Structure formats: C-alpha cells, structure tokens
C-alpha cells in the first residue's frame, strides 16, 4: 500500500486529474493496486509519467515495464504490485477503466488507509 500511495502522491505533484486508487487484490492476481489518473494533454501525460518514473527511481523503485510514452494517450507504468494508468481525459472516458474495476475497493487518497 505504501508504494501505491507514494505513486499517487507523485502523480498529484504534477497536477494529475481525478486520481483513483483501487485495491484489486480480491479481483485479480497479477497486481494488488491500480492507480488511474487523467491528464489534460499528451504533453501533460508524458510529464506525469516522467515525474513518477524519475522520482520513484530516486527511491530505487524501477518499473517492470512502460508502455505508451510515444503517443501520450494512455501511458502504463508497471511497478508489479501497482499498475499506474495515465490517460488523457477522452481516453479515460472511452476505455472506462474505473467501470472495468467496479468490483474493486476504491481507496481514499486523502486519509490513512
């Protein structure tokens, strides 16, 4: 959980919109948490993903994989226990990942969970 909250805080530092942190441990086996954030443009999406990647790397946390940096429509950062999705707002509405994970517990990013 600490990694998930840390990555969410990094996204918020770069003005990520509508962050949603989901506990998916009871609905999937490939990860524990999914963080979904919106970006206002491809430039904003790449800046968010770059910031998360750089700051996490300073803490010796490296992603297992990164996809989508070239287009910036939907960027995925795979940290194993946490998957980060940075989507432009139109892509987020279209793919509706929040709806896909409707059975997951949505965690409060403001409080201590």
N, C-alpha and C positions, 0 to 999 in steps of 0.2 A: 504494500500500500504506500509506503514511503516514496518509492520510485514513481508511482502513478501521480501522487500529489506534487512531487518535485517537478515532473514534466509538465503538469498542468500549470504550475506557478510560472515556469519558464514561458509557456505559451501566453499567459496573461501579461507578462512583462512586455511583450511585443503587440499588445492590443488584440489578441485573439478574440473573436466574437462568439458568443453563445457556447462557451465550453460545456461539455457534457462528459462526465467521468462515470463509466459504467463498470460494475463488478459483474463479470461474465463467467465466474468460476463455476456456477451452477448450470450454465447453458452451453458451454463449450470446453474442450480440453486443450486447445492449442495456446491459450493465453489466459491470464487472470483478469486483466483490466483493459478496457478500450477507452481511449480519450479521443473525442471528436470535437474539433474546433473549426470555426469558419474564418475565412479570410476575405477581404474586400476585393482583391485582385490577384493576378498571378504573381506580381511582384511582392505583395503582402504575404502570400502563401509561402513563397520561397524564403522570404526574410524570417518568417515564423519558424519554418523547418530548419533553416541555417542556425538560428539562435538556439533552438532546442538542442541541435546536434553539437554545436560548439560548447555550450555551457555544460552539457552532460559529459562531453569528452574531457573537460577540465576536471570533472569528478571521477574520471576513469570509467565512465559508463559509455560503452560503444554500442551502436545499433547492430543488429544481426543483418539488417538489410534496409535499403532505402529505395523507394520507387516513386516516380512521378516528378522529380525535380525539374526535368526538361520542360514540361508544359505548365506546371503550377496549378493545374485544375484540381488535382487530387494527389496529395503527397502522403505517402505512407512511410512511417518510421517504425521499424520493428525492433523493440527492445526485449523481446522474449516474453517476459511476464506482462508487458504493457505494449499495446499497439496504439500508435498515435496516427490519427487521420486528420490531415489539414486539407480542408476543401473550400473552394470558392463557394459563396453562398448559393448560387444557382445549382452547382453540382451537388451540394448538400441537400437542397430541396429535392432534386431529381432522384438521387440514389437513396435518400431517406434511411441512412444507417441507424438513426435513432429509432425508427419504426422497426427495422430489422432486429434490433436488440431490445424489443419491447418487454421481454421477459426478464431482462437483466435489472439488477438493482441500481438505480441512479444515486450516486454518492454526492453528498453536499461538499462543494469545494470551499465553502466559507468556514465551515465548522471543523471540528476534530472528529474524524470517523475512525 
